Amino acid sequence: MNIYVANIPFKATDDQLRTLFAEYGEVSSAKIITDKFTQQSRGFGFVEMNDTTAAKQAIESLNGYDFMGKTLSVNEARPKTDSGYSNNRVGGGSGGGCGYKKPYGGGGGGGNRY
């Protein structure tokens, strides 16, 4: 079972998250999500546990748990879905000016082509 964990302290590590959940059963993986540019924690992560019963017990016990001074929010992770921003984009970007006292503007964005 994949478990979503929110409100993780920024100073927490993957290993600390794994250790917390390991009290309830075997943890396949524990990953705190980081910003791809700054490598700073984004404050949430995912824990995978193979035993569904142990995972449900961990969710029940750790939801609302004080972890390193922050109250965790723990739920079963929902499957990744398409947010609706696929190839069917609506509208387009704006052009924007090109600079100081220039007589031309930027290009406009494209719209739907239906």
C-alpha positions, -999 to +999 in steps of 0.1 A: +000+000+000+012+035-009+008+060+020+008+098+016+023+117+045+019+155+047+032+182+071+066+165+074+092+187+091+117+202+067+146+188+088+133+152+086+151+126+065+139+096+045+155+073+071+137+090+100+104+086+081+111+049+074+120+043+111+087+059+122+066+036+099+087+005+105+072+003+140+041-010+123+056-034+098+081-037+070+086-006+049+094-011+012+103+025+007+101+059+023+107+091+003+103+127+012+097+148-019+122+176-026+121+206-049+140+197-080+159+230-081+167+237-045+167+201-032+147+214-001+120+193+014+085+201+001+070+189+034+053+157+022+063+123+011+053+087+004+058+054+023+052+020+008+043-010+029+036-044+014+013-056+043-020-038+039-031-046+075+001-031+088-002-001+065-038+006+077-026+004+113+002+028+106-022+053+090-047+051+119-019+055+145+002+081+128-025+104+114-023+134+139+009+121+154+034+148+166+066+141+146+096+164+154+072+191+165+047+189+136+014+171+134+014+146+105-014+141+082-014+104+070-037+089+044-037+062+018-022+077-013-046+082-042-035+071-077-018+097-098-044+112-122-043+135-152-050+170-139-068+179-171-039+198-185-028+173-212-029+179-249-063+196-247-050+229-234-073+259-237-062+294-244-026+305-246+001+327-231+003+364-234+028+382-255+043+408-232+063+438-242+099+435-255+114+464-236+117+501-232+102+523-260+102+497-286+074+499-312+067+462-312+053+437-286+058+401-281+039+372-298+005+361-285-004+326-274-024+301-294-059+290-287-079+259-293-078+246-328-111+227-330 
